[in-house]
């Protein structure tokens, strides 16, 4: 039997003993039972460890294992209509590959500022995973539609602060202030987009019908992230309020 079984596919192995590899998403205990939630990127499954079915050492390990530890769980797939997945795993063996220490995002509620500080870890949560999957479906649908209608995908270059071999001097980009604060702003804005537009014009002359999906960064002196208590955006180098003195609406 293949060892690469994903959580989303456990329904195919009802009544069979399988091995799952992933991370401990959450856990709770009730007397002689440990309920370990394992995630592997494809879904989350509850693994039930009964004290009478495992060794005392294994049951103690189930009590000590910490959130986001890397684990390998072996057990029998059972039907569970209460589970969103429809199945659970009766644990027969638990192996801890790596014990996580001091994982900051506990199951309790956290404020936006705290979560944004640990953004790279927050992406592991069920909500953020769902958002990424929705985004993936939307982008895939857009690309599929245009592909079926004869469009060619072209990935335009992006601007990054990292520079090497003299490229910073060769392709210098100057940050600009709002339109009402600087004369000749139109010319500077055109210069800002010159690199990207040059590539797009070349692709257009070759294919006429093409698709380009790109990211957009905004250089401005306002609160970053649209979060309560967020610090001023430091990318502009000033970190101050807009010159007009008016408060800007938070971006979400």
C-alpha positions as CSV (number, residue, x, y, z in Angstrom):
1,X,0.0,0.0,0.0
2,X,1.3,3.4,-0.9
3,X,2.5,5.5,2.1
4,X,1.4,8.7,0.4
5,X,-2.2,8.8,1.4
6,X,-3.8,12.2,1.8
7,X,-6.5,13.2,4.3
8,X,-8.9,14.0,1.5
9,X,-8.7,10.5,0.2
10,X,-9.2,8.5,3.4
11,X,-12.8,7.6,2.4
12,X,-11.4,5.2,-0.1
13,X,-9.8,3.2,2.7
14,X,-12.8,2.7,5.0
15,X,-12.1,-0.2,7.5
16,X,-8.4,-0.4,6.5
17,X,-5.3,0.5,8.4
18,X,-3.4,3.4,6.9
19,X,-0.6,5.8,7.7
20,X,-1.0,9.6,7.5
21,X,1.7,12.2,7.7
22,X,1.2,15.8,8.6
23,X,1.1,18.3,11.4
24,X,-1.0,18.5,14.7
25,X,-3.5,21.2,14.0
26,X,-5.2,21.0,17.4
27,X,-6.0,18.5,20.2
28,X,-8.1,17.9,23.2
29,X,-8.3,15.2,25.8
30,X,-11.1,13.6,27.8
31,X,-10.1,11.0,30.4
32,X,-9.0,8.0,28.5
33,X,-9.2,9.6,25.1
34,X,-7.0,11.9,23.1
35,X,-8.5,13.7,20.0
36,X,-5.7,14.7,17.7
37,X,-6.5,16.8,14.6
38,X,-4.0,16.1,11.8
39,X,-3.7,18.3,8.8
40,X,-1.7,17.6,5.7
41,X,-2.6,20.4,3.3
42,X,-5.5,18.5,1.7
43,X,-7.7,18.5,4.8
44,X,-8.0,17.9,8.5
45,X,-9.0,14.6,10.1
46,X,-9.6,13.7,13.8
47,X,-7.4,10.9,15.1
48,X,-8.9,9.2,18.2
49,X,-6.5,7.6,20.6
50,X,-8.0,5.3,23.3
51,X,-5.9,4.5,26.3
52,X,-7.0,0.8,26.3
53,X,-5.8,0.3,22.6
54,X,-2.3,1.7,22.9
55,X,0.7,1.3,25.2
56,X,1.0,3.6,28.2
57,X,4.1,5.3,26.6
58,X,2.2,6.0,23.4
59,X,-0.8,7.4,25.3
60,X,1.6,9.7,27.3
61,X,3.2,10.8,24.0
62,X,-0.3,11.7,22.7
63,X,-0.7,13.9,25.8
64,X,2.7,15.7,25.4
65,X,2.7,16.3,21.6
66,X,2.3,20.0,20.9
67,X,0.5,22.0,18.3
68,X,2.0,22.1,14.9
69,X,4.4,19.2,15.6
70,X,5.2,17.0,12.7
71,X,3.6,13.6,13.2
72,X,3.0,10.3,11.5
73,X,-0.2,8.5,12.6
74,X,-1.2,4.9,11.8
75,X,-4.7,3.7,12.4
76,X,-8.0,2.3,11.1
77,X,-10.3,4.5,9.0
78,X,-13.8,4.7,10.6
79,X,-17.0,6.4,9.5
80,X,-18.0,9.5,11.6
81,X,-21.1,11.3,10.4
82,X,-20.4,14.2,12.8
83,X,-17.1,15.0,11.2
84,X,-17.1,17.5,8.3
85,X,-14.8,14.9,6.5
86,X,-17.2,12.1,7.3
87,X,-14.4,9.9,8.7
88,X,-12.0,9.6,11.6
89,X,-8.9,7.6,12.4
90,X,-8.7,5.1,15.3
91,X,-5.0,5.5,16.4
92,X,-2.8,2.5,16.7
93,X,0.6,4.2,16.5
94,X,1.9,7.8,16.8
95,X,5.3,8.9,15.8
96,X,6.6,12.5,16.4
97,X,9.1,13.5,13.8
98,X,9.6,17.0,15.2
99,X,8.2,18.4,18.4
100,X,7.2,22.1,18.0
101,X,8.0,24.5,20.7
102,X,6.2,27.7,21.7
103,X,3.9,27.9,18.7
104,X,2.4,31.4,19.1
105,X,-1.0,31.0,17.5
106,X,-3.1,29.0,19.9
107,X,-6.7,27.9,19.2
108,X,-8.1,30.9,21.2
109,X,-9.1,34.1,19.5
110,X,-6.3,36.6,18.5
111,X,-6.5,40.2,17.4
112,X,-5.6,41.3,13.8
113,X,-2.4,43.0,14.8
114,X,-1.1,39.9,16.5
115,X,-2.1,37.7,13.5
116,X,-0.5,40.0,11.0
117,X,2.7,39.9,13.0
118,X,2.7,36.1,12.6
119,X,1.3,36.2,9.1
120,X,3.6,33.4,7.8
121,X,2.2,31.1,10.5
122,X,-1.4,32.4,10.3
123,X,-1.5,31.0,6.7
124,X,-1.7,27.5,8.3
125,X,-5.2,28.2,9.8
126,X,-8.3,26.7,8.3
127,X,-9.7,30.2,7.4
128,X,-6.6,31.3,5.5
129,X,-6.3,28.0,3.8
130,X,-9.9,28.3,2.5
131,X,-9.2,31.9,1.3
132,X,-6.1,30.6,-0.7
133,X,-8.1,27.8,-2.2
134,X,-10.9,30.2,-3.3
135,X,-8.3,32.6,-4.8
136,X,-6.7,29.6,-6.7
137,X,-10.1,28.6,-8.1
138,X,-10.8,32.2,-9.3
139,X,-7.4,32.6,-11.0
140,X,-7.7,29.2,-12.6
141,X,-11.2,30.0,-14.0
142,X,-10.0,33.3,-15.4
143,X,-6.9,31.7,-17.1
144,X,-9.0,28.8,-18.4
145,X,-11.6,31.1,-19.9
146,X,-9.0,33.2,-21.8
147,X,-7.0,30.2,-22.8
148,X,-10.1,28.6,-24.4
149,X,-10.7,31.9,-26.3
150,X,-7.2,32.1,-27.9
151,X,-5.4,34.3,-25.4
152,X,-1.7,33.7,-24.6
153,X,-0.5,34.1,-21.0
154,X,2.4,36.5,-20.5
155,X,4.0,37.1,-17.1
156,X,5.3,40.7,-17.1
157,X,8.3,41.5,-14.9
158,X,7.8,43.0,-11.5
159,X,9.8,45.6,-9.6
160,X,11.8,44.5,-6.6
161,X,14.1,46.3,-4.1
162,X,16.7,43.5,-4.7
163,X,19.3,44.5,-7.4
164,X,22.5,42.9,-8.7
165,X,25.1,43.5,-11.4
166,X,24.3,47.2,-11.8
167,X,20.6,46.7,-12.7
168,X,19.6,49.3,-10.0
169,X,21.4,52.0,-11.9
170,X,20.3,50.8,-15.3
171,X,16.6,50.6,-14.4
172,X,16.1,53.2,-11.7
173,X,12.6,53.8,-10.4
174,X,11.6,56.8,-8.3
175,X,8.8,56.7,-5.8
176,X,6.3,59.5,-6.3
177,X,3.9,61.6,-4.2
178,X,0.1,62.0,-4.8
179,X,-1.0,64.0,-7.9
180,X,-2.0,67.1,-6.0
181,X,1.4,67.3,-4.2
182,X,3.9,67.4,-7.0
183,X,4.1,69.2,-10.3
184,X,4.8,67.0,-13.4
185,X,3.5,64.0,-11.7
186,X,2.1,62.5,-14.9
187,X,5.6,62.2,-16.4
188,X,6.9,60.5,-13.3
189,X,4.0,58.1,-13.3
190,X,4.6,57.2,-16.9
191,X,8.3,56.6,-16.1
192,X,7.2,54.3,-13.2
193,X,5.3,52.0,-15.5
194,X,7.7,52.2,-18.4
195,X,9.4,48.8,-17.8
196,X,6.2,46.9,-17.7
197,X,4.5,48.7,-20.6
198,X,7.5,48.1,-22.8
199,X,7.2,44.3,-22.4
200,X,3.4,44.4,-22.8
201,X,3.7,46.2,-26.1
202,X,6.2,43.7,-27.4
203,X,3.9,40.8,-26.4
204,X,0.9,42.5,-28.0
205,X,2.6,43.0,-31.3
206,X,3.5,39.3,-31.3
207,X,0.1,37.8,-30.2
208,X,-2.5,40.6,-30.2
209,X,-4.6,38.7,-27.7
210,X,-2.7,38.0,-24.5
211,X,-3.4,37.8,-20.8
212,X,-1.3,39.2,-18.0
213,X,-2.1,38.7,-14.3
214,X,0.2,40.7,-12.1
215,X,0.6,42.0,-8.6
216,X,0.3,45.7,-7.7
217,X,2.2,47.5,-4.9
218,X,1.2,51.0,-3.9
219,X,3.8,53.4,-2.5
220,X,2.0,55.7,-0.1
221,X,2.4,57.2,3.4
222,X,-0.6,55.7,5.2
223,X,-1.3,53.0,7.7
224,X,-0.4,49.6,6.4
225,X,-2.8,46.7,6.2
226,X,-5.9,48.6,7.3
227,X,-5.6,47.2,10.8
228,X,-6.5,49.0,14.1
229,X,-3.3,50.4,15.6
230,X,-1.2,49.5,12.6
231,X,2.1,51.3,12.2
232,X,2.7,53.8,9.3
233,X,3.8,52.2,6.1
234,X,7.6,52.4,6.0
235,X,8.1,51.6,2.3
236,X,7.9,55.2,1.4
237,X,10.8,56.1,3.6
238,X,8.9,58.8,5.6
239,X,6.4,56.9,7.7
240,X,4.3,60.0,8.2
241,X,0.7,61.0,7.5
242,X,-0.3,62.3,4.0
243,X,0.9,65.9,3.3
244,X,-2.8,67.0,3.2
245,X,-3.1,66.1,6.9
246,X,-6.3,64.1,6.2
247,X,-6.7,60.5,7.5
248,X,-6.9,57.9,4.8
249,X,-9.3,55.1,4.8
250,X,-7.7,51.8,5.9
251,X,-7.0,49.3,3.1
252,X,-8.2,45.7,3.6
